[in-house]
């Protein structure tokens, strides 16, 4: 295949990707992952001149959880078209552009990893049609923008190193690499792993000046960013209400919230062991779409890990044949960070390395095919029988992966979107009521507080942010401790209303228990709004009975007296 044919092929893949993403897009999906509404509401504040803040929270505190580049990109959407929710279409197109850039970068990466043009085009198509890539391209989060920038920086650095080895000028490629890595760090702090990978390989190959330039250009802003995203200033109420403090730290500091969720070595050990298994399974999940995420059967986990070992073996074989790539070293720095993280969602965190896993799997399958062909043509009868059985097993695995990729996984996402769409109009009814029937300064408790702000122009917070330790330790007592504090945020903020929907806390590990506790808290309180189908309601919290009971319970937990009217 010629270079021109390869380029045209990549263009066709991009067109197919855009068409697929467009067909699978659901506007009702906005708000389902919480992060998307936080990004978009922060972008609105930046566009309106309020600064880098969390405008959806009472008091609009500084935004200290996410770096600023992705919200800044979304702010351009607000500047171009401030009419919400119509501007969500433009935001989606911007995110789709980032996704298309990531796919183009993956195509270049495949070639650098030693894939021929036909193989690279096939792997690019597999990456572009990956259901998780399509899904995250339709969700307003920074993952694919980060992938395009971070992997793009590694690809540009590899091009610079190859030109240096050939004796050609490489300055422009190094400038591009450093610029992309700098932007990646301002998109997600995990960009530091790619900076380290590029600098380490450059130094290893004797390019000391580019290595130093990469570190100095990217780490300085990272250190400044770390200072800005350090321990946030909390209001006085956070010391009086433990549940409110925990909730506020979830919004304002990944590091401080992590400390709350990992209070001792036993929790850390358990968390690391669970996340390690997820990391070990992930290459097989990314390539063959095995349904092995989370706490599945030991047999399925063992199969996934075994297949992942094969993927990694193919990756190592390619690295030995074609040399190390900055992305290899970036992975060495990247995954230990993920190992310590208490949200092991590898279908998001693993996206930058998708092409690496696909290339490794392709290399290993090619080698296995060669060995099986030799056994079939030259081996004794017994070896031919074994080779045939093994070939059938591989064909079944590939067929299963294709079926999961093209049918089952998209159908699963579509089902999630249908369930979400069923609640869209009831929630919109509630937002319209809040906008028209409540005072602008009234605080509302809502699990989807970012959507509340954008659709109803009312500030609030989710009821609580639960510790991840309950999941990792499988300890009901930890969950019960959090459930006992579900009213703390409402009382600390003096919230007037509580918006309740049937899918609240669906992303938590025990949603039914949380919703049952909320029902218990709100029992007997006046419902001031109910959607036409009765699924979504707004409860009035300003009753003396509820405020006094909640404050008395919180005070009793602390062994102190407390005035319920002065949280």
Order of alpha helices (4+ residues) and beta strands (2+ residues): alpha-alpha-alpha-alpha-alpha-alpha-alpha-alpha-alpha-alpha-alpha-alpha-alpha-alpha-alpha-alpha-alpha-alpha-alpha-alpha-alpha-beta-alpha-beta-alpha-alpha-alpha-beta-alpha-beta-beta-alpha
